[in-house]
Amino acid sequence: MIRILGLVAALMCVVPALAQPLPPNLDKQNAIVIDTTKGRIVIKLRTDIAPKHAERIKQLARDGFYNNVPFHRVMDGFMAQTGDGQNFNGTGGSKYPNLKAEFSNVPFKRGVVGMARASSPDSANSQFFICFADASFLNGKYTVVGDVVSGMDVVDKLKKAPPGSQSGTVTDPDKMVKVQVASDIK
């Protein structure tokens, strides 16, 4: 019964988001639409600087891998991380192999989307993060894969880890309810 109520509540949050128009002049082939428990986020993928990472995100969206995946690590003033559709806690990846880094000169700042990785530069797989603010210390060390073009107000509303949390782990986190390539939305 509780699960049914939770599903109904999640659907009530998503329905208004589904009615939102996409930003004008959006390249729908290279954008993802993330309907979250807090609203809609639209990300323009940077195929010009990270084509393999952008393709991976589109593939995983089309596979349904990102649906109902939590924002497991959210650090106020830094970033919100998601994309672990395997373990849902930041320790997993996808069935596909890790990607070779596609570092660029694009700086990490508010609204920039980067690929999360382990210590190896070539270990990005499925997880990504959205910057709340400037994170120039990541420049040249992580792959920039996109930019939020709509919905930073939604990103700002995501439940954050308690202040002072070193890990940024969120208890009862917000989720990506449905993730789609914009061109696939009917």
C-alpha positions in Angstrom: 0.0 0.0 0.0 2.8 2.4 0.9 4.5 1.7 -2.4 1.3 2.5 -4.3 1.0 5.8 -2.5 4.6 6.6 -3.2 4.0 5.8 -6.9 0.9 8.0 -7.0 2.8 10.9 -5.3 5.7 10.5 -7.8 3.3 10.5 -10.8 1.5 13.7 -9.4 4.9 15.4 -9.4 5.8 14.2 -13.0 2.5 15.1 -14.7 2.9 18.9 -14.5 6.5 18.4 -15.7 5.4 16.5 -18.8 3.3 19.4 -19.9 6.2 21.8 -19.9 7.4 22.9 -23.4 11.1 22.3 -24.3 13.4 25.4 -24.7 13.2 26.9 -28.2 16.0 26.0 -30.7 16.9 22.9 -28.7 18.7 20.2 -30.7 16.4 17.5 -29.6 18.7 14.8 -31.0 21.3 15.9 -28.5 19.4 16.8 -25.4 18.0 14.8 -22.5 14.9 15.6 -20.5 15.0 14.5 -16.9 11.6 14.5 -15.0 12.5 14.4 -11.3 10.5 14.3 -8.1 11.0 18.1 -8.0 10.3 19.0 -11.7 11.9 18.9 -15.1 15.6 19.4 -16.0 16.7 19.8 -19.7 20.3 19.2 -20.6 22.0 20.0 -23.8 24.6 17.4 -24.5 28.0 18.6 -25.6 28.6 16.3 -28.6 31.2 18.8 -29.8 33.6 18.2 -26.9 32.5 14.8 -25.5 30.8 12.8 -28.3 31.3 9.3 -26.7 30.0 10.4 -23.3 27.0 12.2 -24.8 26.2 9.0 -26.8 26.5 6.9 -23.7 24.0 9.1 -21.8 21.5 8.9 -24.7 21.9 5.1 -24.9 21.3 4.7 -21.2 18.3 7.0 -21.3 16.9 4.9 -24.2 17.6 1.7 -22.3 15.5 3.1 -19.4 18.6 2.7 -17.2 18.2 6.1 -15.5 14.5 5.8 -14.6 13.8 6.0 -10.9 17.5 6.5 -10.1 18.3 8.7 -7.1 20.4 11.8 -6.8 22.5 9.8 -4.3 25.2 12.5 -3.6 24.1 16.2 -3.3 26.4 18.7 -1.8 25.1 22.2 -1.3 27.2 24.8 -3.2 29.0 22.1 -5.2 27.0 19.5 -7.2 24.2 16.9 -7.4 25.3 13.4 -8.6 23.1 10.7 -10.1 23.2 7.9 -12.7 23.9 4.7 -10.8 21.1 2.6 -12.2 22.8 -0.5 -11.1 23.2 -0.2 -7.3 21.4 3.2 -6.8 24.0 4.4 -4.3 26.9 5.6 -6.3 28.9 2.4 -6.4 27.6 1.0 -9.8 27.8 1.6 -13.5 26.1 0.2 -16.6 26.6 -3.0 -18.6 28.7 -1.0 -21.1 32.5 -0.6 -20.8 34.1 2.5 -19.1 34.8 5.5 -21.4 38.1 7.1 -22.3 38.3 10.6 -20.9 37.2 13.5 -23.2 38.7 16.4 -21.2 38.2 19.9 -22.6 38.9 23.5 -21.8 35.3 24.1 -20.9 35.2 25.3 -17.3 33.0 23.7 -14.6 30.5 26.4 -13.4 26.8 26.6 -12.5 24.7 24.4 -14.7 27.6 22.4 -16.2 27.1 18.7 -16.3 30.2 16.5 -15.8 30.8 12.7 -15.9 31.6 11.2 -12.5 34.5 8.7 -12.4 36.7 6.8 -10.1 40.4 7.6 -9.7 41.3 6.6 -13.2 40.6 9.4 -15.8 39.2 6.7 -18.1 36.6 5.3 -15.7 33.5 7.3 -16.4 30.5 5.0 -17.2 27.0 6.1 -16.3 27.1 8.5 -13.5 27.0 12.3 -13.9 26.8 15.4 -11.9 25.3 18.9 -12.2 27.3 21.8 -10.7 25.4 24.2 -8.4 28.3 26.8 -8.6 31.8 27.3 -9.9 33.9 24.2 -9.5 37.1 25.2 -11.3 39.1 22.7 -9.3 37.6 20.1 -11.6 38.7 21.8 -14.8 40.7 19.5 -17.1 40.2 16.6 -14.7 36.6 15.5 -15.5 34.7 15.3 -18.8 32.2 18.1 -19.4 29.2 16.4 -21.1 26.5 19.0 -21.1 24.8 22.2 -19.8 21.5 22.6 -18.1 19.4 24.8 -20.4 16.2 24.6 -18.4 15.5 23.6 -14.8 18.4 24.8 -12.7 15.7 26.0 -10.3 14.7 22.3 -10.0 18.3 21.3 -9.4 18.5 23.8 -6.6 15.5 22.2 -4.9 17.0 18.7 -4.8 17.4 17.3 -1.3 20.9 17.9 -0.1 23.2 16.0 2.3 23.4 17.5 5.8 25.9 20.4 6.2 29.4 19.1 6.9 28.8 15.7 5.4 32.1 14.6 3.7 30.4 12.0 1.5 27.4 14.1 0.4 25.2 11.0 0.7 21.5 11.9 0.9 19.0 9.9 3.0 15.7 9.4 1.1 17.0 11.3 -2.0 15.0 12.8 -4.8 15.0 10.8 -8.0 15.1 11.0 -11.8 11.6 9.5 -12.4 12.0 9.4 -16.1 14.9 10.3 -18.4 14.4 10.6 -22.2 16.3 11.8 -25.2 14.2 14.9 -26.2 13.7 13.7 -29.7 12.1 10.5 -28.4 9.3 12.3 -26.4 5.9 11.8 -28.0 
